[in-house]
């Protein structure tokens, strides 16, 4: 058994023994605190090795990847800011006490109220469209003082898509940013900056999982070349910061962390050397690559059955926590590890079996025909590499409650060798009823 499997077994056994999966909450998310700290350090070190100055670089965590206040606080302690794309995400970042000067607001649908709040707080704003830029013009005309917020424009470099269409943001027809290669767009952008001395940033984000590093680097290079063109046109260094987005893909096939932040930073240095020569500040917006490897979903096997000769383990982890995997299994395959009722790694010959979820539709399967030690009722399954976008973004199908989320750290002084801290308590049924309008039960009937 590999050392990583031994460590995982220790954590799962401790989680079961310490009661993190009680009868009323048979699924939970677990986060490795030291793993998160290590990933954050690897990101900082990779860009500094490539030549980025620490004081001129902001690594802003993409809040959508794990919209959990304690996670944002932990990352802030590691020197990261927050990239937010909604009023809710901004509220979470503020609740985590992220300095507004280290928050970046990206969204294609910012309301006037959102923009006004960002300007008041000093939050950086990347305008996503010509119309939004015009809206900013109006807000700045109303303002009594120059904006404290760094302001920029998101461009779509239109360099193409990756293997997952839904996550490719730099296609010809993407909804994001100003399409750089459309007729007249480049000249319009240069003119927009020349007319607005307060525009000091350019932003580009090519995509996410499924996008090769070379495609991502091509998008960053396009933004860098546009910044150079703008600065040449206005005759000064007006664009001072390049926001290069995130999107580093994750290896879901093994424990190996590939690609690495270091490999990507080196590729960027080759594709756009001027990015690291000290003339530009940098902003990154990584999410999945920072957290995926540090999380797992742990769930109890409730029943097992055979149908058409196929063995099926019915568990409490399905589309509500593994939404992308259930609906797009080819794009989002997950590794599954098997444990017994006490949380010990299961042994025995592999048997092909499906690992199904609790949702009431036929496709709620997280792994099909997977060779695993034979699962039985009362056992547990762990869905690996799920620290980002899985248990933190709950899909409320069948009114299944949100699972509890717990951070963990090794603790030799503890009998189990692991200490846990609550990140988010499991949702109770009374909380679920209240969220679903319980206080207004009779209001529709009262209308007549």
Secondary structure, DSSP 8 states (H G I E B T S, - for coil): --HHHHHHHHHHHHHHHTTSS-TT--EEEEEEHHHHHHHHHHHHHHHHHHT--GGGEEEEEEGGG---HHHHHHHHHTT-EEEE-SHHHHHHHHHTT--GGGEEE--TT--HHHHHHHHHHT-EEEE-SHHHHHHHHHHHHH-SS--SS-EEEEEE------S-GGGB--STT-SSSEETTSTTHHHHHHHHHHH-TTEEEEE---BSTT--HHHHHHHHHHHHHHHHHHHHHHTS----EEE---------SSS---S-HHHHHHHHHHH-GGGGSSSSEEEE---HHHHGGGEEEEEEEEEEEEETTEEEEEES-STTT-HHHHH-TTTS---EEEE-TTS-B--S-EEEEEEE-SSSSTT-EEEEEEEEE---TT-EEEEES-TTTTTTS---GGG----EEEEEEE-TTSTTSEEEEEEE----HHHHHHHTTGGGTTTTGGG-
